[in-house]
């Protein structure tokens, strides 16, 4: 019997998802972001008041912003969008304020006007989906969400 044909050939463990900005282990508690002031306690990032002595690090959201490496991309386009651009972008900023209040890692990175459409980039996939759904719910139109599982990102497109 040839054991080479029956043994396990792949000894490497393949990751289901790869997120460069996710730490392999846990952050030491309490850790405070030196840029935004978010605090890691009880296994999550929050805006709680930091303890007297904290470890310092740069949180994943601030690292994504510094590297301009978004997890979410939202494209808003169409004639209706051109007419109500400021109103729709204010809705996106309001969603960011709500989301950021509860989840400090969910933020808008940039809002760029690209000729016939506008692109919003975000640090997380949840805020991108939430902005897309809020715009669709408020103004109707066509909404599509495409998840990329390999690098844990989302592309949201809305038009009307």
PyMOL commands that place a pseudoatom at each C-alpha (Angstrom):
pseudoatom trace, name=CA, resn=UNK, resi=1, chain=A, elem=C, hetatm=0, pos=[0.000, 0.000, 0.000]
pseudoatom trace, name=CA, resn=UNK, resi=2, chain=A, elem=C, hetatm=0, pos=[1.380, 3.383, -1.047]
pseudoatom trace, name=CA, resn=UNK, resi=3, chain=A, elem=C, hetatm=0, pos=[0.662, 5.833, 1.778]
pseudoatom trace, name=CA, resn=UNK, resi=4, chain=A, elem=C, hetatm=0, pos=[1.554, 8.790, -0.436]
pseudoatom trace, name=CA, resn=UNK, resi=5, chain=A, elem=C, hetatm=0, pos=[-1.700, 8.445, -2.339]
pseudoatom trace, name=CA, resn=UNK, resi=6, chain=A, elem=C, hetatm=0, pos=[-3.885, 8.408, 0.768]
pseudoatom trace, name=CA, resn=UNK, resi=7, chain=A, elem=C, hetatm=0, pos=[-2.223, 10.959, 3.042]
pseudoatom trace, name=CA, resn=UNK, resi=8, chain=A, elem=C, hetatm=0, pos=[-3.057, 14.605, 3.296]
pseudoatom trace, name=CA, resn=UNK, resi=9, chain=A, elem=C, hetatm=0, pos=[-1.178, 16.550, 0.650]
pseudoatom trace, name=CA, resn=UNK, resi=10, chain=A, elem=C, hetatm=0, pos=[-2.030, 20.096, 1.735]
pseudoatom trace, name=CA, resn=UNK, resi=11, chain=A, elem=C, hetatm=0, pos=[-0.592, 20.869, 5.148]
pseudoatom trace, name=CA, resn=UNK, resi=12, chain=A, elem=C, hetatm=0, pos=[-1.400, 24.593, 5.004]
pseudoatom trace, name=CA, resn=UNK, resi=13, chain=A, elem=C, hetatm=0, pos=[-4.576, 25.841, 6.596]
pseudoatom trace, name=CA, resn=UNK, resi=14, chain=A, elem=C, hetatm=0, pos=[-6.421, 28.015, 4.141]
pseudoatom trace, name=CA, resn=UNK, resi=15, chain=A, elem=C, hetatm=0, pos=[-8.105, 31.108, 5.464]
pseudoatom trace, name=CA, resn=UNK, resi=16, chain=A, elem=C, hetatm=0, pos=[-11.775, 31.514, 4.590]
pseudoatom trace, name=CA, resn=UNK, resi=17, chain=A, elem=C, hetatm=0, pos=[-11.498, 35.317, 4.649]
pseudoatom trace, name=CA, resn=UNK, resi=18, chain=A, elem=C, hetatm=0, pos=[-8.479, 37.521, 4.665]
pseudoatom trace, name=CA, resn=UNK, resi=19, chain=A, elem=C, hetatm=0, pos=[-8.681, 40.939, 6.293]
pseudoatom trace, name=CA, resn=UNK, resi=20, chain=A, elem=C, hetatm=0, pos=[-5.362, 42.747, 6.486]
pseudoatom trace, name=CA, resn=UNK, resi=21, chain=A, elem=C, hetatm=0, pos=[-6.683, 45.111, 9.125]
pseudoatom trace, name=CA, resn=UNK, resi=22, chain=A, elem=C, hetatm=0, pos=[-8.009, 42.486, 11.487]
pseudoatom trace, name=CA, resn=UNK, resi=23, chain=A, elem=C, hetatm=0, pos=[-5.610, 41.588, 14.279]
pseudoatom trace, name=CA, resn=UNK, resi=24, chain=A, elem=C, hetatm=0, pos=[-4.794, 37.878, 14.595]
pseudoatom trace, name=CA, resn=UNK, resi=25, chain=A, elem=C, hetatm=0, pos=[-5.151, 37.906, 18.376]
pseudoatom trace, name=CA, resn=UNK, resi=26, chain=A, elem=C, hetatm=0, pos=[-6.862, 40.217, 20.822]
pseudoatom trace, name=CA, resn=UNK, resi=27, chain=A, elem=C, hetatm=0, pos=[-5.761, 43.752, 21.536]
pseudoatom trace, name=CA, resn=UNK, resi=28, chain=A, elem=C, hetatm=0, pos=[-4.432, 44.238, 25.074]
pseudoatom trace, name=CA, resn=UNK, resi=29, chain=A, elem=C, hetatm=0, pos=[-7.139, 45.808, 27.211]
pseudoatom trace, name=CA, resn=UNK, resi=30, chain=A, elem=C, hetatm=0, pos=[-7.605, 48.731, 27.508]
pseudoatom trace, name=CA, resn=UNK, resi=31, chain=A, elem=C, hetatm=0, pos=[-6.093, 50.074, 24.275]
pseudoatom trace, name=CA, resn=UNK, resi=32, chain=A, elem=C, hetatm=0, pos=[-6.776, 53.588, 23.024]
pseudoatom trace, name=CA, resn=UNK, resi=33, chain=A, elem=C, hetatm=0, pos=[-6.355, 54.735, 19.424]
pseudoatom trace, name=CA, resn=UNK, resi=34, chain=A, elem=C, hetatm=0, pos=[-3.785, 57.498, 19.298]
pseudoatom trace, name=CA, resn=UNK, resi=35, chain=A, elem=C, hetatm=0, pos=[-5.558, 59.161, 16.337]
pseudoatom trace, name=CA, resn=UNK, resi=36, chain=A, elem=C, hetatm=0, pos=[-9.314, 59.063, 16.966]
pseudoatom trace, name=CA, resn=UNK, resi=37, chain=A, elem=C, hetatm=0, pos=[-9.498, 58.247, 20.676]
pseudoatom trace, name=CA, resn=UNK, resi=38, chain=A, elem=C, hetatm=0, pos=[-11.594, 55.066, 20.369]
pseudoatom trace, name=CA, resn=UNK, resi=39, chain=A, elem=C, hetatm=0, pos=[-10.989, 52.606, 23.203]
pseudoatom trace, name=CA, resn=UNK, resi=40, chain=A, elem=C, hetatm=0, pos=[-10.789, 48.795, 22.986]
pseudoatom trace, name=CA, resn=UNK, resi=41, chain=A, elem=C, hetatm=0, pos=[-12.379, 47.297, 26.103]
pseudoatom trace, name=CA, resn=UNK, resi=42, chain=A, elem=C, hetatm=0, pos=[-14.470, 44.199, 26.757]
pseudoatom trace, name=CA, resn=UNK, resi=43, chain=A, elem=C, hetatm=0, pos=[-13.536, 42.756, 23.360]
pseudoatom trace, name=CA, resn=UNK, resi=44, chain=A, elem=C, hetatm=0, pos=[-14.784, 45.660, 21.198]
pseudoatom trace, name=CA, resn=UNK, resi=45, chain=A, elem=C, hetatm=0, pos=[-13.998, 49.212, 20.146]
pseudoatom trace, name=CA, resn=UNK, resi=46, chain=A, elem=C, hetatm=0, pos=[-16.152, 51.945, 21.685]
pseudoatom trace, name=CA, resn=UNK, resi=47, chain=A, elem=C, hetatm=0, pos=[-16.134, 55.632, 22.545]
pseudoatom trace, name=CA, resn=UNK, resi=48, chain=A, elem=C, hetatm=0, pos=[-16.094, 54.925, 26.285]
pseudoatom trace, name=CA, resn=UNK, resi=49, chain=A, elem=C, hetatm=0, pos=[-13.981, 57.069, 28.544]
pseudoatom trace, name=CA, resn=UNK, resi=50, chain=A, elem=C, hetatm=0, pos=[-10.509, 55.511, 28.704]
pseudoatom trace, name=CA, resn=UNK, resi=51, chain=A, elem=C, hetatm=0, pos=[-9.023, 54.140, 31.887]
pseudoatom trace, name=CA, resn=UNK, resi=52, chain=A, elem=C, hetatm=0, pos=[-6.284, 56.100, 33.592]
pseudoatom trace, name=CA, resn=UNK, resi=53, chain=A, elem=C, hetatm=0, pos=[-3.558, 53.991, 31.997]
pseudoatom trace, name=CA, resn=UNK, resi=54, chain=A, elem=C, hetatm=0, pos=[-4.109, 52.588, 28.519]
pseudoatom trace, name=CA, resn=UNK, resi=55, chain=A, elem=C, hetatm=0, pos=[-2.022, 50.949, 25.857]
pseudoatom trace, name=CA, resn=UNK, resi=56, chain=A, elem=C, hetatm=0, pos=[-1.739, 52.982, 22.660]
pseudoatom trace, name=CA, resn=UNK, resi=57, chain=A, elem=C, hetatm=0, pos=[-2.167, 51.772, 19.111]
pseudoatom trace, name=CA, resn=UNK, resi=58, chain=A, elem=C, hetatm=0, pos=[-3.785, 52.862, 15.871]
pseudoatom trace, name=CA, resn=UNK, resi=59, chain=A, elem=C, hetatm=0, pos=[-7.228, 51.317, 15.408]
pseudoatom trace, name=CA, resn=UNK, resi=60, chain=A, elem=C, hetatm=0, pos=[-8.117, 49.383, 12.214]
pseudoatom trace, name=CA, resn=UNK, resi=61, chain=A, elem=C, hetatm=0, pos=[-10.411, 52.174, 10.957]
pseudoatom trace, name=CA, resn=UNK, resi=62, chain=A, elem=C, hetatm=0, pos=[-7.677, 54.827, 11.267]
pseudoatom trace, name=CA, resn=UNK, resi=63, chain=A, elem=C, hetatm=0, pos=[-5.221, 52.488, 9.527]
pseudoatom trace, name=CA, resn=UNK, resi=64, chain=A, elem=C, hetatm=0, pos=[-7.675, 51.974, 6.645]
pseudoatom trace, name=CA, resn=UNK, resi=65, chain=A, elem=C, hetatm=0, pos=[-8.174, 55.737, 6.359]
pseudoatom trace, name=CA, resn=UNK, resi=66, chain=A, elem=C, hetatm=0, pos=[-4.420, 56.404, 6.380]
pseudoatom trace, name=CA, resn=UNK, resi=67, chain=A, elem=C, hetatm=0, pos=[-3.810, 53.714, 3.741]
pseudoatom trace, name=CA, resn=UNK, resi=68, chain=A, elem=C, hetatm=0, pos=[-6.922, 54.740, 1.743]
pseudoatom trace, name=CA, resn=UNK, resi=69, chain=A, elem=C, hetatm=0, pos=[-7.938, 51.067, 1.634]
pseudoatom trace, name=CA, resn=UNK, resi=70, chain=A, elem=C, hetatm=0, pos=[-11.755, 50.972, 1.800]
pseudoatom trace, name=CA, resn=UNK, resi=71, chain=A, elem=C, hetatm=0, pos=[-13.847, 47.966, 2.751]
pseudoatom trace, name=CA, resn=UNK, resi=72, chain=A, elem=C, hetatm=0, pos=[-16.957, 49.507, 1.202]
pseudoatom trace, name=CA, resn=UNK, resi=73, chain=A, elem=C, hetatm=0, pos=[-17.468, 51.396, -2.054]
pseudoatom trace, name=CA, resn=UNK, resi=74, chain=A, elem=C, hetatm=0, pos=[-20.796, 53.091, -2.795]
pseudoatom trace, name=CA, resn=UNK, resi=75, chain=A, elem=C, hetatm=0, pos=[-21.555, 54.475, -6.259]
pseudoatom trace, name=CA, resn=UNK, resi=76, chain=A, elem=C, hetatm=0, pos=[-24.461, 56.894, -6.581]
pseudoatom trace, name=CA, resn=UNK, resi=77, chain=A, elem=C, hetatm=0, pos=[-25.554, 57.892, -10.086]
pseudoatom trace, name=CA, resn=UNK, resi=78, chain=A, elem=C, hetatm=0, pos=[-28.421, 58.967, -12.282]
pseudoatom trace, name=CA, resn=UNK, resi=79, chain=A, elem=C, hetatm=0, pos=[-30.276, 62.100, -13.268]
pseudoatom trace, name=CA, resn=UNK, resi=80, chain=A, elem=C, hetatm=0, pos=[-32.308, 62.090, -10.038]
pseudoatom trace, name=CA, resn=UNK, resi=81, chain=A, elem=C, hetatm=0, pos=[-29.082, 61.898, -8.022]
pseudoatom trace, name=CA, resn=UNK, resi=82, chain=A, elem=C, hetatm=0, pos=[-27.640, 64.913, -9.857]
pseudoatom trace, name=CA, resn=UNK, resi=83, chain=A, elem=C, hetatm=0, pos=[-30.710, 66.968, -8.950]
pseudoatom trace, name=CA, resn=UNK, resi=84, chain=A, elem=C, hetatm=0, pos=[-30.663, 65.954, -5.263]
pseudoatom trace, name=CA, resn=UNK, resi=85, chain=A, elem=C, hetatm=0, pos=[-26.944, 65.342, -4.702]
pseudoatom trace, name=CA, resn=UNK, resi=86, chain=A, elem=C, hetatm=0, pos=[-26.541, 67.399, -1.497]
pseudoatom trace, name=CA, resn=UNK, resi=87, chain=A, elem=C, hetatm=0, pos=[-29.695, 65.989, 0.062]
pseudoatom trace, name=CA, resn=UNK, resi=88, chain=A, elem=C, hetatm=0, pos=[-28.611, 62.394, -0.583]
pseudoatom trace, name=CA, resn=UNK, resi=89, chain=A, elem=C, hetatm=0, pos=[-25.056, 63.022, 0.646]
pseudoatom trace, name=CA, resn=UNK, resi=90, chain=A, elem=C, hetatm=0, pos=[-26.455, 64.590, 3.830]
pseudoatom trace, name=CA, resn=UNK, resi=91, chain=A, elem=C, hetatm=0, pos=[-28.433, 61.382, 4.361]
pseudoatom trace, name=CA, resn=UNK, resi=92, chain=A, elem=C, hetatm=0, pos=[-25.180, 59.396, 3.986]
pseudoatom trace, name=CA, resn=UNK, resi=93, chain=A, elem=C, hetatm=0, pos=[-23.425, 61.653, 6.528]
pseudoatom trace, name=CA, resn=UNK, resi=94, chain=A, elem=C, hetatm=0, pos=[-26.325, 61.231, 8.971]
pseudoatom trace, name=CA, resn=UNK, resi=95, chain=A, elem=C, hetatm=0, pos=[-26.101, 57.443, 8.642]
pseudoatom trace, name=CA, resn=UNK, resi=96, chain=A, elem=C, hetatm=0, pos=[-22.368, 57.703, 9.325]
pseudoatom trace, name=CA, resn=UNK, resi=97, chain=A, elem=C, hetatm=0, pos=[-22.980, 59.717, 12.509]
pseudoatom trace, name=CA, resn=UNK, resi=98, chain=A, elem=C, hetatm=0, pos=[-25.485, 57.136, 13.769]
pseudoatom trace, name=CA, resn=UNK, resi=99, chain=A, elem=C, hetatm=0, pos=[-23.286, 54.176, 12.871]
pseudoatom trace, name=CA, resn=UNK, resi=100, chain=A, elem=C, hetatm=0, pos=[-20.080, 55.737, 14.176]
pseudoatom trace, name=CA, resn=UNK, resi=101, chain=A, elem=C, hetatm=0, pos=[-21.755, 56.482, 17.512]
pseudoatom trace, name=CA, resn=UNK, resi=102, chain=A, elem=C, hetatm=0, pos=[-22.369, 52.779, 18.098]
pseudoatom trace, name=CA, resn=UNK, resi=103, chain=A, elem=C, hetatm=0, pos=[-19.509, 51.258, 16.096]
pseudoatom trace, name=CA, resn=UNK, resi=104, chain=A, elem=C, hetatm=0, pos=[-16.314, 53.382, 15.946]
pseudoatom trace, name=CA, resn=UNK, resi=105, chain=A, elem=C, hetatm=0, pos=[-14.816, 51.191, 13.194]
pseudoatom trace, name=CA, resn=UNK, resi=106, chain=A, elem=C, hetatm=0, pos=[-17.589, 52.113, 10.717]
pseudoatom trace, name=CA, resn=UNK, resi=107, chain=A, elem=C, hetatm=0, pos=[-16.734, 55.454, 9.069]
pseudoatom trace, name=CA, resn=UNK, resi=108, chain=A, elem=C, hetatm=0, pos=[-16.766, 57.266, 5.739]
pseudoatom trace, name=CA, resn=UNK, resi=109, chain=A, elem=C, hetatm=0, pos=[-13.270, 57.661, 4.260]
pseudoatom trace, name=CA, resn=UNK, resi=110, chain=A, elem=C, hetatm=0, pos=[-13.966, 59.905, 1.255]
pseudoatom trace, name=CA, resn=UNK, resi=111, chain=A, elem=C, hetatm=0, pos=[-16.760, 61.324, -0.877]
pseudoatom trace, name=CA, resn=UNK, resi=112, chain=A, elem=C, hetatm=0, pos=[-15.555, 62.024, -4.424]
pseudoatom trace, name=CA, resn=UNK, resi=113, chain=A, elem=C, hetatm=0, pos=[-17.430, 63.447, -7.383]
pseudoatom trace, name=CA, resn=UNK, resi=114, chain=A, elem=C, hetatm=0, pos=[-16.452, 61.565, -10.555]
pseudoatom trace, name=CA, resn=UNK, resi=115, chain=A, elem=C, hetatm=0, pos=[-18.214, 63.383, -13.366]
pseudoatom trace, name=CA, resn=UNK, resi=116, chain=A, elem=C, hetatm=0, pos=[-21.530, 61.586, -13.849]
pseudoatom trace, name=CA, resn=UNK, resi=117, chain=A, elem=C, hetatm=0, pos=[-21.498, 59.820, -10.461]
pseudoatom trace, name=CA, resn=UNK, resi=118, chain=A, elem=C, hetatm=0, pos=[-20.266, 60.114, -6.871]
pseudoatom trace, name=CA, resn=UNK, resi=119, chain=A, elem=C, hetatm=0, pos=[-18.222, 57.503, -5.005]
pseudoatom trace, name=CA, resn=UNK, resi=120, chain=A, elem=C, hetatm=0, pos=[-18.294, 57.132, -1.219]
pseudoatom trace, name=CA, resn=UNK, resi=121, chain=A, elem=C, hetatm=0, pos=[-15.657, 54.898, 0.381]
pseudoatom trace, name=CA, resn=UNK, resi=122, chain=A, elem=C, hetatm=0, pos=[-16.069, 53.442, 3.876]
pseudoatom trace, name=CA, resn=UNK, resi=123, chain=A, elem=C, hetatm=0, pos=[-13.977, 51.606, 6.457]
pseudoatom trace, name=CA, resn=UNK, resi=124, chain=A, elem=C, hetatm=0, pos=[-16.560, 48.840, 6.944]
pseudoatom trace, name=CA, resn=UNK, resi=125, chain=A, elem=C, hetatm=0, pos=[-18.999, 46.779, 4.939]
pseudoatom trace, name=CA, resn=UNK, resi=126, chain=A, elem=C, hetatm=0, pos=[-21.945, 47.366, 7.271]
pseudoatom trace, name=CA, resn=UNK, resi=127, chain=A, elem=C, hetatm=0, pos=[-22.011, 51.149, 6.925]
pseudoatom trace, name=CA, resn=UNK, resi=128, chain=A, elem=C, hetatm=0, pos=[-21.761, 50.867, 3.123]
pseudoatom trace, name=CA, resn=UNK, resi=129, chain=A, elem=C, hetatm=0, pos=[-24.750, 48.515, 2.976]
pseudoatom trace, name=CA, resn=UNK, resi=130, chain=A, elem=C, hetatm=0, pos=[-26.672, 50.651, 5.442]
pseudoatom trace, name=CA, resn=UNK, resi=131, chain=A, elem=C, hetatm=0, pos=[-26.096, 53.851, 3.416]
pseudoatom trace, name=CA, resn=UNK, resi=132, chain=A, elem=C, hetatm=0, pos=[-27.179, 52.094, 0.219]
pseudoatom trace, name=CA, resn=UNK, resi=133, chain=A, elem=C, hetatm=0, pos=[-30.330, 50.728, 1.850]
pseudoatom trace, name=CA, resn=UNK, resi=134, chain=A, elem=C, hetatm=0, pos=[-31.217, 54.123, 3.381]
pseudoatom trace, name=CA, resn=UNK, resi=135, chain=A, elem=C, hetatm=0, pos=[-30.869, 55.881, 0.026]
pseudoatom trace, name=CA, resn=UNK, resi=136, chain=A, elem=C, hetatm=0, pos=[-32.915, 53.184, -1.704]
pseudoatom trace, name=CA, resn=UNK, resi=137, chain=A, elem=C, hetatm=0, pos=[-35.602, 53.246, 0.981]
pseudoatom trace, name=CA, resn=UNK, resi=138, chain=A, elem=C, hetatm=0, pos=[-35.857, 57.060, 0.899]
pseudoatom trace, name=CA, resn=UNK, resi=139, chain=A, elem=C, hetatm=0, pos=[-35.601, 57.706, -2.836]
pseudoatom trace, name=CA, resn=UNK, resi=140, chain=A, elem=C, hetatm=0, pos=[-36.446, 54.308, -4.397]
pseudoatom trace, name=CA, resn=UNK, resi=141, chain=A, elem=C, hetatm=0, pos=[-34.322, 53.473, -7.454]
pseudoatom trace, name=CA, resn=UNK, resi=142, chain=A, elem=C, hetatm=0, pos=[-32.169, 50.428, -8.213]
pseudoatom trace, name=CA, resn=UNK, resi=143, chain=A, elem=C, hetatm=0, pos=[-29.826, 49.090, -5.536]
pseudoatom trace, name=CA, resn=UNK, resi=144, chain=A, elem=C, hetatm=0, pos=[-27.273, 46.318, -5.950]
pseudoatom trace, name=CA, resn=UNK, resi=145, chain=A, elem=C, hetatm=0, pos=[-24.789, 44.963, -3.421]
pseudoatom trace, name=CA, resn=UNK, resi=146, chain=A, elem=C, hetatm=0, pos=[-21.840, 42.758, -4.383]
pseudoatom trace, name=CA, resn=UNK, resi=147, chain=A, elem=C, hetatm=0, pos=[-19.832, 41.128, -1.608]
pseudoatom trace, name=CA, resn=UNK, resi=148, chain=A, elem=C, hetatm=0, pos=[-16.263, 40.001, -2.171]
pseudoatom trace, name=CA, resn=UNK, resi=149, chain=A, elem=C, hetatm=0, pos=[-15.641, 37.276, 0.396]
pseudoatom trace, name=CA, resn=UNK, resi=150, chain=A, elem=C, hetatm=0, pos=[-11.943, 36.910, -0.331]
pseudoatom trace, name=CA, resn=UNK, resi=151, chain=A, elem=C, hetatm=0, pos=[-10.995, 40.355, 0.988]
pseudoatom trace, name=CA, resn=UNK, resi=152, chain=A, elem=C, hetatm=0, pos=[-14.161, 41.100, 3.001]
pseudoatom trace, name=CA, resn=UNK, resi=153, chain=A, elem=C, hetatm=0, pos=[-15.389, 44.073, 0.994]
pseudoatom trace, name=CA, resn=UNK, resi=154, chain=A, elem=C, hetatm=0, pos=[-18.619, 45.292, -0.579]
pseudoatom trace, name=CA, resn=UNK, resi=155, chain=A, elem=C, hetatm=0, pos=[-19.533, 47.334, -3.644]
pseudoatom trace, name=CA, resn=UNK, resi=156, chain=A, elem=C, hetatm=0, pos=[-22.901, 49.066, -3.481]
pseudoatom trace, name=CA, resn=UNK, resi=157, chain=A, elem=C, hetatm=0, pos=[-24.428, 50.724, -6.544]
pseudoatom trace, name=CA, resn=UNK, resi=158, chain=A, elem=C, hetatm=0, pos=[-27.565, 52.889, -6.540]
pseudoatom trace, name=CA, resn=UNK, resi=159, chain=A, elem=C, hetatm=0, pos=[-29.122, 54.782, -9.390]
pseudoatom trace, name=CA, resn=UNK, resi=160, chain=A, elem=C, hetatm=0, pos=[-32.316, 56.524, -10.291]
for i in range(1, 160): cmd.bond("trace and resi %d" % i, "trace and resi %d" % (i + 1))
show_as sticks, trace
zoom trace
